[in-house]
Amino acid sequence: MDKIMIVDGNSILNRAFYGLSKTASLTTSEGVHTNAVFGFINILSKYLAEEEPKYLCVAFDLKAPTFRHKEYDQYKAQRKGMPAELAEQVPIIKQVLDAMNISRVEVEGFEADDILGTISLCAQENEIEAILLTGDRDSLQLASGTTRIKLPVTRGNKTETDEYDYKKVVEKYGVIPNQLIDVKGLMGDASDNIPGVPGIGEKTALELIKKFNSIEELYENIDSVEKKGVREKLEANKELAFLCKRLAAIDRRIPDICGMSQYLRMEFDRQKLYEVFKKLEFKLFIEKFGLKDDSGSQALANMSVEYKEISSVAELADYTDLIKKSRAVTIHYHMDLSGSFIDDLCIYACEEGSVPGVLIFSSDFTSGMAIQALKEVFENKNISKYGHDLKLFIRHLKAAGIEIDGIAFDTMIAAYILEPTRSSYRISELSEDILNKAIIPAENLYDKHGKKQVQELEADSSAICATCAKVIFELVQRFTPIIKENGQEELFYDIELPLVEVLADMELWGFKIDVAGLQIFSKELDGKISVLENEIYMLAGEDFNINSPKQLGVILFEKLGLPAAKKTKTGYSTGAEVLEKLSHKHEIVHRILEYRQLMKLKSTYADGLLAVIDKSTDKIHSSFNQTVTATGRISSTEPNLQNIPIKLELGRKIRKVFIPSDKNYVLLDADYSQIELRVLAHITGDKNMSEAFNSNEDIHSTTASKVFGIPVEEVSPIMRSRAKAVNFGIVYGIGDFSLAQDIGVTRKEAKRYIDEYLDKYSGVKQYMSETVEKGKEFGYVTTIFNRRRYLPELKSSNFHMRSFGERVAMNTPIQGSAADIIKISMVKGYNELKKRKLKSRLILQVHDELIIETEKSELEEVSRLLKDCMENAVSLTVPLTVDVKHGDTWYETK
């Protein structure tokens, strides 16, 4: 049997909006909200893939009143207006559906429910199965042998589906689907402001309809209603009951919408859909649907990029002198997917008429040879170098013994500074979004196996490389005045740009691992995990798969009888948050939590590190990312060294396997003391906090003294610990509920701590409110060094989104400024080591600490150097203090 899917557009859009609004702030770079549209497309795609209907349409409500409003003027009168963020997305989803060639159905005087009812009845008459996709349970009255209702629901942060057909409705409610109209007529529906019979709830309504079949038969046999109170309510509200039934009934006879052929699924208008998705910045969907800009297929030719392929050193020599005379060159390269070698290299001399775009690559003259031939150009500080994601290129130059000088611009870093929450900084996307020029993405040069596939593209790799070089130069011209206008020149030129070389050097050098020690640690974890498994089995009374949430749920909540959250289709929730709350109920829960910690240690850090060690050097070479976090913090991947555990002693022990490159070196660790609180004192100008730091007091003990109203010397360790939680929590906009959970007190007590804190540190309180207001006024907040974080969430009418925006507004200037300061320290420290020609080198940055692999004879000098660079990285109104320690392993430095 053929199928038609009929979608309740308003209902699904509404669900998508509220489903994503708590966790995602999806807006375009122009501030247009898109979360509901994004969620709608995801939901629709999921069910289309499941059902594969032949016919498809989406029904929408119109603003005009319906027949129900005319019959009952209070119908839906209690509903608030649609939030502005959602309302602006209604026309957008209609544009998307039009581009997808999906029929939209809107009929004045009727609701989407009525459209679903009419078309599903028409489908039944044409022997077509109807699938109704909606979030409204009113549609259950439409279930039949040929009509199914799919209701997307959220359970435990996952979207599941409640599906109803005729049989399922009867099983759940004990009445047939169209009797639900009578049930609703009696009990009413608060969401639609249908009053029903006062005093009659769902249970009574269902009992009455099961017995009397309909409201009409109920009133014909009113004397048979046994309960006097129920009978009197019914008798007093007869007209209201019949009115409510009419309001609850879906009208299935809308004229002129029954022709099935108009709902046949059609191919998308791929170009139109591409343009809509591009405007919405839905790069994920552009890739998912395999879309491309057909109108831009001639973009390469239109850019008129002149280039020349070089095939020998002699041929390159003719151009090298001209390149040397150029004051600036753009460098672009294509890296193979493994990142192990440069496939194509392009040099674009930026002065008009000096040199054409020069592509250096051929089967006889490799990029490696070209790099050596251009050594003088790369090391000439008088020639400015522009590029995109230059870090990897610099790393390859360093590996070839070339120290690049004169780095003047990196368009990836510039784009990140100007738009820090952007999802991608690929050249092709920046070209399209900023320059409005579509070019072939360099990523398309390789298939998923890393094999070059130029023959399948519209241009060869030479043309693509040359075009990208020209695009980079145009982006430099576009970004430069914006950076100046934003007051971000110091941030870009003095902090972020010099950091590129620092990170390249750190990646290239790597961090040595005691492989034998790591293998022993892994086996030690195996032993502890095995012991825990046996203890858990003993406490459970049977063996089971501890890693299976389903099996674990049965053991905990059925066999052992622990209190459980609501059971879902997939079983009980056994997440960490659930188990933490149960930890005092049974010893097995403690064991399971410990088991999970050890399993993560083994898989992520023990076995995970072993998998990425360079076997020739016993080093790991993590990638340090500048353009990932919105706050400006550096992140690391493959492996992520930022998350090496420190809370669990067994987790801290993993630092023992991080060692110097050889026995002549030690590890020097320099760690900022409470940098975020010091930044907070500086930014807020709070008198009490500033005095504490300037007097070298213990800020947590001082805070405890002020909050608890006792002398500092009487502050207990527990009081200091709670004050510490308040100190750091305030920076993140913590509320009484979260603070209470963190420190194990009542919400009332937690609220008192926060109130006392803000009373004693009034400057912090003023900063919090003023920062949020400035964020609302300007649309962004800034760090000390003018790093911006754009916050459209601050103007949201949705409470969760707005609260998120307020927390970010308060935290970003603090966390972002701390991130900027550590970057300044890295650049200063790196440059000073280089200037003094020391053997020691910076190898790792983790949060607020720097690690230098230090030659033993240089230990005293490097300790002073690093401490000085970090403590004097920036001038604040309170001192920055740094703790410096050294050891033969990372573990020993802490």
SULJO-V274772 format. One record per helix or strand. SS is the DSSP state (~ for helix, > for strand). FROM is the first residue (numbers start at 1). LEN is the number of residues. If there is no record, write none. Layout:
# SULJO-V274772
ss=[SS | SS]
from=[FROM | FROM]
len=[LEN | LEN]
This chain:
# SULJO-V274772
ss=[> | ~ | > | > | ~ | > | ~ | ~ | > | ~ | > | ~ | > | > | ~ | ~ | > | ~ | > | ~ | ~ | ~ | ~ | ~ | ~ | > | ~ | ~ | ~ | ~ | > | ~ | > | > | > | ~ | ~ | > | ~ | > | ~ | ~ | ~ | > | > | ~ | ~ | ~ | > | ~ | ~ | > | > | ~ | ~ | > | > | > | > | ~ | ~ | > | > | ~ | ~ | ~ | ~ | ~ | ~ | ~ | ~ | > | > | ~ | ~ | > | > | ~ | > | > | ~]
from=[3 | 9 | 27 | 33 | 35 | 55 | 67 | 84 | 103 | 112 | 129 | 137 | 147 | 158 | 166 | 177 | 189 | 190 | 194 | 202 | 215 | 222 | 228 | 238 | 260 | 264 | 270 | 283 | 294 | 299 | 307 | 313 | 328 | 342 | 357 | 367 | 375 | 384 | 390 | 407 | 411 | 427 | 442 | 446 | 452 | 454 | 461 | 489 | 511 | 515 | 549 | 568 | 571 | 576 | 587 | 614 | 619 | 623 | 635 | 641 | 649 | 658 | 665 | 675 | 687 | 699 | 712 | 717 | 736 | 747 | 762 | 780 | 788 | 792 | 799 | 841 | 849 | 856 | 882 | 889 | 891]
len=[6 | 13 | 1 | 1 | 17 | 5 | 5 | 16 | 3 | 14 | 5 | 6 | 9 | 7 | 8 | 11 | 1 | 3 | 1 | 11 | 6 | 3 | 9 | 11 | 4 | 1 | 11 | 6 | 3 | 5 | 4 | 13 | 8 | 8 | 4 | 7 | 5 | 4 | 10 | 4 | 8 | 9 | 4 | 1 | 1 | 3 | 25 | 21 | 3 | 26 | 11 | 1 | 1 | 7 | 26 | 1 | 2 | 3 | 3 | 3 | 9 | 2 | 8 | 10 | 8 | 10 | 3 | 15 | 8 | 14 | 17 | 3 | 3 | 4 | 37 | 6 | 7 | 16 | 6 | 1 | 3]
